[in-house]
């Protein structure tokens, strides 16, 4: 019995000793510690390249767009260095804003006729993969009439779910506006 235990110990211990025939030391890669000293802060970054495309595509729809209030921006996080300087910006999504003239601010049918083609435009022409963004963003609508104005925000993923249910027009608008 003792001979068996001794044999097992010899086999186990021999596996733990270094092999003198093994290759020499290997270089240990230096890890990238750039994230170690980051303080992350939510931020927006205007994207003039996407804004130009966004405005061009909106013009093709022939809607009452106000170009001064129409733009695209990246939502993400700034990596802040130890002295508060911005080291880099990490994009999480691209958000689109569009300003629209409306005749009757309270006419939801008019809003629905404006919102639906714009949302479809974003889904069809601006997928996240073409924007170097990992997530689907949102579209902010700024409705402006002669008497008042107001905002609506619609998440692209929520709009896609409502479209998948087959809703269009005012039914689409009412449903998508009730989404969180």
BELNOR-V947662 format. One record per backbone hydrogen bond with DSSP energy under -0.5 kcal/mol. CO is the residue of the C=O (numbers start at 0). NH is the residue of the N-H. Records with the same first field share a line. If there is no record, write none. Layout:
CO: NH ; NH
This chain:
0: 4
1: 5
2: 6
3: 7
4: 8
5: 9
6: 10
7: 11
8: 12
9: 13
10: 14
11: 15
12: 15 ; 16
13: 16
17: 19
18: 21
26: 28
28: 30
30: 32
32: 35 ; 36
34: 37
37: 39
38: 79
40: 77
42: 75
44: 73
45: 47
46: 50
47: 51
48: 52
49: 53
50: 54
51: 55
52: 56
53: 57
54: 58
55: 59
56: 60
57: 60 ; 61 ; 62
58: 61
62: 64
63: 100
64: 66
65: 68 ; 98
66: 69
68: 70
70: 96
71: 46
72: 94
73: 44
74: 91 ; 92
75: 42
76: 89
77: 40 ; 79
78: 86 ; 87
79: 38
80: 83
84: 80 ; 86
87: 78
88: 90
89: 76
91: 134
92: 74 ; 94
94: 72
95: 139
96: 70
97: 141
98: 65
99: 143
102: 104
103: 106
105: 107
106: 110
107: 111
108: 112
109: 113
110: 113 ; 114
111: 115
113: 117
114: 118
115: 119
116: 120
117: 121
118: 122
119: 123
120: 124
121: 125
126: 129 ; 130
127: 130 ; 132
134: 93
136: 155
137: 95
138: 140 ; 153
139: 97
140: 142 ; 151
141: 99
142: 149
143: 101
147: 144
149: 142
151: 140
153: 138
154: 158
155: 159
156: 160
157: 161
158: 162
159: 163
160: 164
161: 166
162: 165
167: 170 ; 171
168: 172
169: 173
170: 174
171: 175
172: 176
173: 177
174: 177
175: 178
